[in-house]
Amino acid sequence: MRFVSLTLVLFGFWLLLSGHYTTLLLTFGVLSTIGAAAYARHMGILDSEGHPIQLIFRAIIYWPWLLLEIFKAALSVTRILLSPSLPIFPTMLKVRGSQKSALGINIYANSITLTPGTITVGVKGHDLTVHAITGENADELVEGGMDRKVRDFEGEG
């Protein structure tokens, strides 16, 4: 199932980037995506972390939430940068991810980094070292809203 899913995802991405729909090029596209999926299976990375199709329905809820968080944080950082006093108070903090898998921790760390004003600079197990541009950014991470959202996205399994 993952092999077929990955092949379809890769072919869809190939079509999106290619923009060419001749028989010869479509044949090359199909062959190359089947080959890439076969190689991923051969390497042993076609698993629940390498191609997490089990999260696709939860992503429909998580991605819009993350985009909204990115937008709100971008407005906040823009407001700070346009302020004449430039009220930044850079801080480093450690937060602990409550996710159950390495994939969940990875999603949490990347979600932090995607949000303007914060960046994950290190991950060791479930402990993340984060640089925040303001104390407000740091407080939001400590409150754990994003951690809970990623844990819900990851699911109970």
N, C-alpha and C positions, 0 to 999 in steps of 0.2 A: 504494500500500500504506500509506504514512504517513497519507494522507488518511483512509482507512477506519479505521485504527488510532486516530488522534486523535479521529475522530467517535465511535467506540465508547467510548473512555476518557472523553471529555467527557459522553457520554450516561449512562454508568455513574455518574459523579460527580454529574450532575444528578439522577438517580434517587435516589441516596443522600441528597442534601440535600433533595430535594423531598418525598418521602414521599407524593405524590399520584399516583394511578394511574387517573385518568379518561381517557377517550379524547381529550377536548379538550386536557388538559394534557400527555399523552404526545405528542400531535401537535405542540404548541408546543415541547416538549423536543427532539424529533427535528429540527424545523425550525431551532431556535436552535443546536443543536450542529453541524448541517450548515453553517449559516451561519458559525459561528465557525471551523470547520475551513477553509471556503472562503476566509474572510478571511485566515487564517494563511497559506494557500497563496499568495494574492494578494500578501501583504506579503513573501513570500520567506523566511519563518521556519519553514516546515515542512520542516526538513532534519534531518540527523543530530545536530545540537546542539539544535535547537528541540523535537524529539520523538525522543529516542534509543531507538527500539524495539530497536535492535541490542544494547542492554545488559540487556534484561529478564531473561534467564536468569542472567547474572552477578549481577544484583541479588538474586536468591534467596539467594546466598551472602553478598554484601556487606552487605545491610541487617541481617541478624541479628548479624553481627560488629560492625557499627557500633552497634547497640542495646546490645550487651554492653559495648562500650567506653564508651558514654555512661553506662550504669549503674555501671560500676566507677569512672569519674571522678566521678560524682555522690556516690558513697559516700566517696571521698577528700576531696572538697570539704566534704561534711557533717562528716566527722571533723575537718577543719581548723577549720571554723566553730564546732564545739562544744567545741574545745579551749580551756581558759582562757587559754593563752598566745598563741592565734591565730597559729600559725607560718606566716605568709605571707611570701614574698620575691618580690614582683612583679618581673618582668623582661620586657624586650622583646628579641626575637631575630629574626633573618632565617633562613628556611629556603628551600631551593630545591626546587621540585617537579620530579619527573622525568617527569611526564605528557607525552604527545605532543601533546595538543590543548587548546584553550581550555576545552572541556567538562571534560576531566580536571583541569585546574588549578582550575576552578570547584568541582568535586566535592570536591577536596582541601581547598580553602579553607573550604567549607561544613562539611565533616566536622570540621575543626579547631574551627570556631565552635560546632558542635553539642555538642562534648565539653566538659562543665563544667570550668572552670579555665583554659581557653584561648579566645582569640578572635582571628580574623584581622582585623587593622586596616588592612591595605593589600596590594594585589597589583599588581606591576609585572612583566609578562612571566611568567617562571617563579619570580620571587622573591616570597616572602610575608613580610610583617612580622606577627609574632604577639606578643600579650601573653599571658604565662603567669603564673598566680597564685603558683606555686612553682617552684623550680629543678628539682624532680622532673618537673613537667609539661614544662618546657623540654627537659630531657634526653631524655624520651620522644620528643619531636618530632625532636630532633637525631639520635637513633638511627635514625629513618626507617621504623619499622614501619608507620605509617599511610600514608606515602608509597608504600611498596611495595604495600600492600593496594589503594590507589586505582589505582596503575599496573596491577595485575593486573585490577582491575575494569574499567578502561578498555579493556584488551586490547592486543594487539600491532598493531592497525590504526590 
